[in-house]
Amino acid sequence: MHQQGVKKFTKYYVGINSLEEVATKEDKVCVLNILGSESRSVTPTSHIFSGGNVVFGTSPGRSGQVLKTTNGDIPVYNNVTEGMNAGHQFNTAVIYLPPSGVRDAVAEAARINPELKKIIIITEKIPVRDARIIRAIG
């Protein structure tokens, strides 16, 4: 096994030093595509585990719906602007979108919310060009 333990992450690549920094109970989270097939099943568990820090989610065309959890309902809006105009604040965005939509979602979250500190992208196989643009936005 690894006698020396796990070394620190390189900030250049992931922007954090440990997994504890990925999401904390103090974070206020917006989930993009909250009603997607994967997110709809994962987000309620995350919301309960975190103590209820998911403040709202987005899902185009589904504004006014809610994602029910045992920790309370999470409101759903068409986009980030609509959620913030409703009075919600967040510092972390979690993105559950197909690869072709991730770049635009990151751009929207960063452009709309100056308080944004972290973006967690769950999506795999993002095109290299889009990944470079996302890094530049960050």
Backbone as a printed PyTorch tensor [residue, N CA C, xyz], in Angstrom:
tensor([[[  0.8380,  -1.1830,   0.0000],
         [  0.0000,   0.0000,   0.0000],
         [  0.8830,   1.2470,   0.0000]],

        [[  0.2610,   2.3910,  -0.0090],
         [  0.9750,   3.6630,  -0.0570],
         [  1.4460,   4.0580,   1.3400]],

        [[  2.7360,   3.8380,   1.6240],
         [  3.2810,   4.1570,   2.9300],
         [  3.3070,   5.6580,   3.1970]],

        [[  3.5390,   6.4570,   2.1610],
         [  3.6630,   7.8970,   2.3700],
         [  2.3200,   8.6150,   2.3620]],

        [[  1.2400,   7.9100,   2.0930],
         [ -0.0700,   8.5470,   2.0490],
         [ -0.2920,   9.2390,   0.7080]],

        [[ -1.3840,   9.9440,   0.6310],
         [ -1.7380,  10.6440,  -0.6040],
         [ -1.1950,  12.0620,  -0.5260]],

        [[ -0.4690,  12.4780,  -1.5600],
         [  0.0700,  13.8340,  -1.5880],
         [ -1.0440,  14.8290,  -1.8680]],

        [[ -0.7680,  16.1030,  -1.6550],
         [ -1.7400,  17.1530,  -1.9470],
         [ -2.0620,  17.1740,  -3.4340]],

        [[ -3.2920,  17.5640,  -3.7470],
         [ -3.6570,  17.7620,  -5.1390],
         [ -2.8860,  18.9660,  -5.6670]],

        [[ -2.6270,  18.9900,  -6.9470],
         [ -2.0080,  20.1430,  -7.5730],
         [ -3.1120,  21.1350,  -7.9080]],

        [[ -3.0780,  22.3280,  -7.2970],
         [ -4.1400,  23.3120,  -7.5110],
         [ -4.3210,  23.6750,  -8.9790]],

        [[ -3.2550,  23.6130,  -9.7420],
         [ -3.3540,  23.9750, -11.1540],
         [ -4.3940,  23.1270, -11.8630]],

        [[ -4.5190,  21.8730, -11.4580],
         [ -5.4290,  20.9610, -12.1500],
         [ -6.8360,  20.9720, -11.5840]],

        [[ -7.0000,  20.9490, -10.2880],
         [ -8.3380,  20.8220,  -9.7290],
         [ -8.7690,  21.9760,  -8.8360]],

        [[ -7.8780,  22.8320,  -8.4300],
         [ -8.2480,  24.0040,  -7.6400],
         [ -8.5330,  23.7400,  -6.1810]],

        [[ -8.2360,  22.5390,  -5.6690],
         [ -8.4740,  22.2220,  -4.2640],
         [ -7.2760,  21.4590,  -3.7130]],

        [[ -7.1660,  21.4210,  -2.3980],
         [ -6.0960,  20.6760,  -1.7460],
         [ -6.5560,  19.3300,  -1.2150]],

        [[ -7.8550,  19.1980,  -0.9340],
         [ -8.3680,  17.9390,  -0.4030],
         [ -9.8310,  17.7850,  -0.8020]],

        [[-10.3240,  16.5700,  -0.6860],
         [-11.7200,  16.3230,  -1.0330],
         [-12.6800,  17.0350,  -0.0800]],

        [[-12.2150,  17.3610,   1.1260],
         [-13.0440,  18.1030,   2.0730],
         [-13.4460,  19.4670,   1.5190]],

        [[-12.6530,  19.9920,   0.6060],
         [-12.9210,  21.3150,   0.0400],
         [-13.8990,  21.2820,  -1.1290]],

        [[-14.2400,  20.1050,  -1.6340],
         [-15.1300,  20.0270,  -2.7880],
         [-16.4700,  20.6640,  -2.4550]],

        [[-17.0720,  20.2520,  -1.3770],
         [-18.3400,  20.8400,  -0.9380],
         [-18.3870,  20.7650,   0.5780]],

        [[-18.7840,  21.8520,   1.1820],
         [-18.8960,  21.9010,   2.6350],
         [-20.3390,  22.2030,   3.0110]],

        [[-20.6630,  22.0160,   4.2580],
         [-22.0250,  22.2960,   4.7220],
         [-22.3530,  23.7830,   4.6560]],

        [[-21.3220,  24.6220,   4.5920],
         [-21.5400,  26.0640,   4.5150],
         [-21.8570,  26.5330,   3.0890]],

        [[-21.5470,  25.7140,   2.0970],
         [-21.8140,  26.0880,   0.7080],
         [-23.3110,  26.1490,   0.4450]],

        [[-23.6970,  27.0700,  -0.4130],
         [-25.0640,  27.1630,  -0.9170],
         [-24.9870,  26.7740,  -2.3900]],

        [[-25.7470,  25.7630,  -2.7750],
         [-25.5610,  25.1080,  -4.0630],
         [-26.7420,  25.3160,  -5.0000]],

        [[-26.4110,  25.5610,  -6.2700],
         [-27.3710,  25.5600,  -7.3650],
         [-27.0220,  24.3710,  -8.2470]],

        [[-28.0070,  23.5310,  -8.5600],
         [-27.7840,  22.3530,  -9.3980],
         [-28.3870,  22.6130, -10.7740]],

        [[-27.5370,  22.6470, -11.7910],
         [-28.0140,  22.8510, -13.1500],
         [-28.4290,  21.5110, -13.7430]],

        [[-29.6220,  21.4750, -14.3040],
         [-30.2800,  20.2640, -14.8230],
         [-30.6730,  19.3420, -13.6700]],

        [[-31.2850,  19.9280, -12.6670],
         [-31.6500,  19.2050, -11.4450],
         [-32.6930,  18.1130, -11.6800]],

        [[-33.4820,  18.2350, -12.7340],
         [-34.4990,  17.2210, -13.0010],
         [-34.0710,  16.2060, -14.0590]],

        [[-32.7880,  16.2060, -14.4090],
         [-32.2630,  15.1990, -15.3260],
         [-32.2800,  13.8270, -14.6570]],

        [[-32.1320,  12.7800, -15.4350],
         [-32.2840,  11.4240, -14.8970],
         [-31.3030,  11.1110, -13.7650]],

        [[-30.0310,  11.4640, -13.9090],
         [-29.0630,  11.1760, -12.8490],
         [-29.2180,  12.1330, -11.6730]],

        [[-29.3210,  13.4100, -11.9710],
         [-29.4040,  14.4080, -10.9110],
         [-30.6470,  14.2280, -10.0450]],

        [[-31.7490,  13.8620, -10.6600],
         [-33.0000,  13.6740,  -9.9170],
         [-32.8680,  12.6000,  -8.8530]],

        [[-32.0030,  11.6200,  -9.0810],
         [-31.8260,  10.5610,  -8.0860],
         [-30.7030,  10.8600,  -7.0970]],

        [[-29.6800,  11.6170,  -7.5110],
         [-28.5330,  11.8970,  -6.6450],
         [-28.7600,  13.1220,  -5.7500]],

        [[-29.3640,  14.1590,  -6.2840],
         [-29.4980,  15.4210,  -5.5480],
         [-30.2530,  15.2820,  -4.2300]],

        [[-31.3770,  14.5530,  -4.1570],
         [-32.0440,  14.4310,  -2.8520],
         [-31.1400,  13.8490,  -1.7670]],

        [[-30.3340,  12.8520,  -2.1180],
         [-29.4120,  12.2730,  -1.1410],
         [-28.3580,  13.2920,  -0.7310]],

        [[-27.8180,  14.0210,  -1.6950],
         [-26.8240,  15.0570,  -1.3940],
         [-27.4200,  16.1510,  -0.5250]],

        [[-28.6480,  16.5220,  -0.8180],
         [-29.3300,  17.5810,  -0.0580],
         [-29.5060,  17.1680,   1.4040]],

        [[-29.8820,  15.9240,   1.6230],
         [-30.0600,  15.4130,   2.9820],
         [-28.7070,  15.3330,   3.6920]],

        [[-27.7080,  14.7590,   3.0300],
         [-26.3820,  14.5890,   3.6110],
         [-25.7570,  15.9300,   3.9870]],

        [[-25.9880,  16.9650,   3.1610],
         [-25.3580,  18.2670,   3.3890],
         [-26.0990,  19.1240,   4.4000]],

        [[-27.2390,  18.6650,   4.8540],
         [-28.0020,  19.4730,   5.7980],
         [-28.9220,  20.4640,   5.1010]],

        [[-29.1500,  20.2780,   3.8320],
         [-30.0950,  21.1330,   3.1090],
         [-29.4660,  22.3260,   2.4230]],

        [[-28.2560,  22.1670,   1.8750],
         [-27.5910,  23.3230,   1.2800],
         [-27.8600,  23.5230,  -0.2110]],

        [[-28.7060,  22.6980,  -0.8350],
         [-29.0930,  22.9310,  -2.2290],
         [-30.2350,  23.9480,  -2.1990]],

        [[-29.9650,  25.1590,  -2.6880],
         [-30.9630,  26.2280,  -2.5750],
         [-31.9440,  26.2590,  -3.7400]],

        [[-31.4950,  25.8760,  -4.9390],
         [-32.4040,  25.7570,  -6.0750],
         [-31.7180,  25.0200,  -7.2040]],

        [[-32.5160,  24.6690,  -8.2020],
         [-31.9820,  24.0030,  -9.3700],
         [-32.5650,  24.6040, -10.6220]],

        [[-31.9600,  24.2650, -11.7610],
         [-32.4780,  24.7470, -13.0370],
         [-32.8250,  23.5570, -13.9220]],

        [[-33.8370,  23.7670, -14.7320],
         [-34.2470,  22.7820, -15.7260],
         [-35.1230,  23.5230, -16.7250]],

        [[-34.6030,  23.8370, -17.9040],
         [-35.3540,  24.6370, -18.8710],
         [-36.7420,  24.0720, -19.1530]],

        [[-37.7290,  24.9580, -19.1030],
         [-39.1110,  24.5750, -19.3710],
         [-39.8440,  23.9850, -18.1860]],

        [[-39.1940,  23.9080, -17.0360],
         [-39.8210,  23.2860, -15.8630],
         [-39.8950,  24.2320, -14.6650]],

        [[-39.8580,  25.5080, -14.9180],
         [-39.9400,  26.4890, -13.8410],
         [-41.2300,  26.2990, -13.0510]],

        [[-41.1200,  26.4270, -11.7460],
         [-42.2850,  26.2680, -10.8790],
         [-42.4080,  24.8730, -10.2930]],

        [[-41.6960,  23.9110, -10.8410],
         [-41.7130,  22.5750, -10.2760],
         [-40.7680,  22.5270,  -9.0790]],

        [[-40.8210,  21.4510,  -8.3350],
         [-39.9150,  21.2560,  -7.2010],
         [-39.3760,  19.8340,  -7.2490]],

        [[-38.1950,  19.6640,  -6.6720],
         [-37.6400,  18.3310,  -6.4590],
         [-37.8730,  18.0190,  -4.9870]],

        [[-38.6840,  17.0280,  -4.7270],
         [-39.0430,  16.6950,  -3.3490],
         [-37.9210,  15.9130,  -2.6690]],

        [[-37.6200,  16.3110,  -1.4400],
         [-36.6640,  15.5790,  -0.6070],
         [-37.2430,  15.5240,   0.8000]],

        [[-36.7410,  14.6350,   1.6270],
         [-37.2150,  14.5710,   3.0090],
         [-36.7160,  15.7570,   3.8280]],

        [[-35.7920,  16.5140,   3.2680],
         [-35.2420,  17.6960,   3.9320],
         [-35.9240,  18.9730,   3.4390]],

        [[-36.9700,  18.8250,   2.6450],
         [-37.6790,  19.9720,   2.0880],
         [-37.5700,  19.9970,   0.5750]],

        [[-38.5240,  20.6650,  -0.0450],
         [-38.5520,  20.7550,  -1.4980],
         [-37.5030,  21.7310,  -2.0110]],

        [[-36.9110,  21.3930,  -3.1550],
         [-35.9390,  22.2700,  -3.8050],
         [-36.6380,  22.8960,  -5.0100]],

        [[-36.7430,  24.2380,  -5.0460],
         [-37.4290,  24.8820,  -6.1680],
         [-36.6240,  24.7670,  -7.4630]],

        [[-37.3500,  24.7250,  -8.5830],
         [-36.7300,  24.5890,  -9.9040],
         [-37.1090,  25.8000, -10.7510]],

        [[-36.1220,  26.3450, -11.4440],
         [-36.3200,  27.4930, -12.3330],
         [-35.7910,  27.1550, -13.7230]],

        [[-36.1750,  27.9580, -14.7010],
         [-35.7160,  27.7370, -16.0750],
         [-34.2100,  27.9340, -16.2150]],

        [[-33.6640,  28.9050, -15.4790],
         [-32.2440,  29.2350, -15.6070],
         [-31.7370,  29.8780, -14.3240]],

        [[-30.4570,  30.1430, -14.2770],
         [-29.8270,  30.7090, -13.0860],
         [-30.3710,  32.1150, -12.7960]],

        [[-30.5500,  32.9110, -13.8200],
         [-31.0570,  34.2750, -13.6360],
         [-32.3970,  34.2620, -12.9310]],

        [[-33.2850,  33.4000, -13.3740],
         [-34.6200,  33.3100, -12.7720],
         [-34.5380,  32.9260, -11.2930]],

        [[-33.6670,  31.9850, -10.9670],
         [-33.4980,  31.5690,  -9.5750],
         [-32.9430,  32.6830,  -8.7040]],

        [[-31.9790,  33.4250,  -9.2270],
         [-31.4120,  34.5370,  -8.4560],
         [-32.4070,  35.6850,  -8.3380]],

        [[-33.1910,  35.9220,  -9.3710],
         [-34.2200,  36.9650,  -9.3000],
         [-35.2980,  36.6170,  -8.2750]],

        [[-35.4430,  35.3260,  -7.9730],
         [-36.4010,  34.8830,  -6.9550],
         [-35.8280,  35.0440,  -5.5460]],

        [[-34.5760,  35.5200,  -5.4490],
         [-33.9760,  35.7970,  -4.1510],
         [-33.0030,  34.7520,  -3.6340]],

        [[-32.7170,  33.7450,  -4.4200],
         [-31.7770,  32.7080,  -3.9800],
         [-30.3360,  33.1390,  -4.2510]],

        [[-29.4620,  32.8160,  -3.3220],
         [-28.0330,  33.0860,  -3.4660],
         [-27.2790,  31.7690,  -3.3910]],

        [[-26.1980,  31.6510,  -4.1630],
         [-25.3890,  30.4360,  -4.1130],
         [-23.9390,  30.7780,  -4.3930]],

        [[-23.0380,  29.9320,  -3.8830],
         [-21.6100,  30.1180,  -4.1480],
         [-20.9920,  28.9020,  -4.8360]],

        [[-21.7940,  27.8540,  -5.0400],
         [-21.3170,  26.6330,  -5.6840],
         [-22.3460,  26.1810,  -6.7100]],

        [[-21.8700,  25.8500,  -7.8990],
         [-22.7430,  25.3020,  -8.9400],
         [-22.3330,  23.8620,  -9.2120]],

        [[-23.3180,  22.9910,  -9.3060],
         [-23.0770,  21.6010,  -9.6710],
         [-23.7530,  21.3810, -11.0170]],

        [[-23.0020,  20.8640, -11.9720],
         [-23.5020,  20.7630, -13.3400],
         [-23.6690,  19.3040, -13.7460]],

        [[-24.9280,  18.9450, -14.0330],
         [-25.2960,  17.6210, -14.5400],
         [-25.8770,  17.8180, -15.9460]],

        [[-25.0390,  18.0210, -16.9180],
         [-25.5030,  18.2370, -18.2860],
         [-24.7270,  17.3560, -19.2470]],

        [[-25.2820,  17.1160, -20.4340],
         [-24.5010,  16.4110, -21.4530],
         [-23.2750,  17.2370, -21.8260]],

        [[-22.2270,  16.6170, -22.3510],
         [-20.9900,  17.3420, -22.6750],
         [-21.1980,  18.5960, -23.5120]],

        [[-22.1370,  18.5710, -24.4340],
         [-22.3430,  19.7260, -25.3210],
         [-22.9220,  20.9440, -24.5990]],

        [[-23.4870,  20.7660, -23.4100],
         [-24.0930,  21.8830, -22.6950],
         [-23.2890,  22.4320, -21.5370]],

        [[-22.2060,  21.7740, -21.1850],
         [-21.4440,  22.1570, -19.9920],
         [-20.8150,  23.5360, -20.1290]],

        [[-20.1780,  23.8250, -21.2560],
         [-19.5060,  25.1140, -21.4400],
         [-20.4800,  26.2690, -21.2410]],

        [[-21.6590,  26.1910, -21.8530],
         [-22.6400,  27.2670, -21.7220],
         [-23.1760,  27.3750, -20.2990]],

        [[-23.3200,  26.2520, -19.6150],
         [-23.7910,  26.2780, -18.2320],
         [-22.7800,  26.9590, -17.3150]],

        [[-21.5100,  26.6490, -17.5030],
         [-20.4550,  27.3010, -16.7160],
         [-20.4490,  28.8020, -16.9970]],

        [[-20.5550,  29.1630, -18.2610],
         [-20.5600,  30.5830, -18.6280],
         [-21.7390,  31.3020, -17.9910]],

        [[-22.9180,  30.6710, -18.0110],
         [-24.1020,  31.2910, -17.4140],
         [-23.9240,  31.4920, -15.9120]],

        [[-23.5040,  30.4550, -15.2170],
         [-23.3410,  30.5490, -13.7640],
         [-22.3150,  31.6130, -13.3870]],

        [[-21.2020,  31.6550, -14.0980],
         [-20.1400,  32.6240, -13.7910],
         [-20.5500,  34.0540, -14.1420]],

        [[-21.2770,  34.2140, -15.2300],
         [-21.6840,  35.5530, -15.6770],
         [-22.7620,  36.1380, -14.7590]],

        [[-23.6830,  35.3230, -14.3360],
         [-24.8310,  35.7810, -13.5570],
         [-24.4890,  36.0000, -12.0850]],

        [[-23.5970,  35.1850, -11.5400],
         [-23.3520,  35.2040, -10.0970],
         [-21.9150,  35.5850,  -9.7520]],

        [[-21.6930,  36.8330,  -9.3450],
         [-20.3310,  37.2460,  -8.9750],
         [-19.8270,  36.5880,  -7.6860]],

        [[-20.7220,  35.9820,  -6.9100],
         [-20.3290,  35.3190,  -5.6570],
         [-19.9130,  33.8670,  -5.8740]],

        [[-19.9290,  33.3930,  -7.0950],
         [-19.6030,  32.0030,  -7.3930],
         [-18.1390,  31.7100,  -7.0450]],

        [[-17.9220,  30.6650,  -6.2460],
         [-16.5760,  30.2820,  -5.8190],
         [-16.1460,  28.9310,  -6.3900]],

        [[-17.1130,  28.0210,  -6.5830],
         [-16.7880,  26.6690,  -7.0460],
         [-17.7990,  26.2100,  -8.0870]],

        [[-17.2870,  25.4860,  -9.0630],
         [-18.1410,  24.8220, -10.0450],
         [-17.7260,  23.3610, -10.0690]],

        [[-18.6750,  22.4920,  -9.7950],
         [-18.4180,  21.0590,  -9.7820],
         [-19.1060,  20.4700, -11.0080]],

        [[-18.3080,  19.9380, -11.9190],
         [-18.8290,  19.3930, -13.1720],
         [-18.8180,  17.8750, -13.0680]],

        [[-19.9960,  17.2840, -13.0980],
         [-20.1350,  15.8420, -12.9880],
         [-19.9030,  15.1600, -14.3410]],

        [[-20.1450,  15.8720, -15.4000],
         [-20.1000,  15.3470, -16.7690],
         [-18.7280,  14.8280, -17.1600]],

        [[-18.7140,  13.7350, -17.8830],
         [-17.4890,  13.1780, -18.4570],
         [-17.4430,  13.5040, -19.9400]],

        [[-16.2710,  13.3550, -20.5270],
         [-16.0460,  13.4680, -21.9700],
         [-16.4120,  14.8400, -22.5380]],

        [[-16.0480,  15.8850, -21.8000],
         [-16.2270,  17.2460, -22.3030],
         [-15.1630,  17.4720, -23.3760]],

        [[-15.5390,  18.0320, -24.5290],
         [-14.5450,  18.2890, -25.5740],
         [-13.3900,  19.1460, -25.0440]],

        [[-12.1870,  18.8530, -25.5020],
         [-10.9980,  19.5630, -25.0380],
         [-11.1510,  21.0720, -25.2390]],

        [[-11.6560,  21.4770, -26.3900],
         [-11.8340,  22.9090, -26.6590],
         [-12.7520,  23.5510, -25.6100]],

        [[-13.8470,  22.8810, -25.2850],
         [-14.7600,  23.4010, -24.2670],
         [-14.0940,  23.4290, -22.8990]],

        [[-13.3110,  22.4090, -22.5780],
         [-12.6000,  22.3770, -21.2970],
         [-11.6360,  23.5540, -21.1820]],

        [[-10.9950,  23.9060, -22.2730],
         [-10.0850,  25.0610, -22.2550],
         [-10.8450,  26.3510, -22.0350]],

        [[-11.9970,  26.4740, -22.6510],
         [-12.8280,  27.6720, -22.4660],
         [-13.3270,  27.7390, -21.0220]],

        [[-13.7440,  26.6110, -20.4740],
         [-14.1980,  26.5670, -19.0890],
         [-13.0790,  26.9990, -18.1510]],

        [[-11.8870,  26.5140, -18.4030],
         [-10.7360,  26.9010, -17.5690],
         [-10.4830,  28.4080, -17.6670]],

        [[-10.6150,  28.9650, -18.8590],
         [-10.4110,  30.4130, -19.0440],
         [-11.4940,  31.2080, -18.3150]],

        [[-12.7100,  30.7190, -18.3200],
         [-13.7890,  31.3880, -17.5950],
         [-13.4700,  31.4160, -16.1030]],

        [[-12.9190,  30.2910, -15.6060],
         [-12.5580,  30.2140, -14.1940],
         [-11.4830,  31.1820, -13.8260]]])
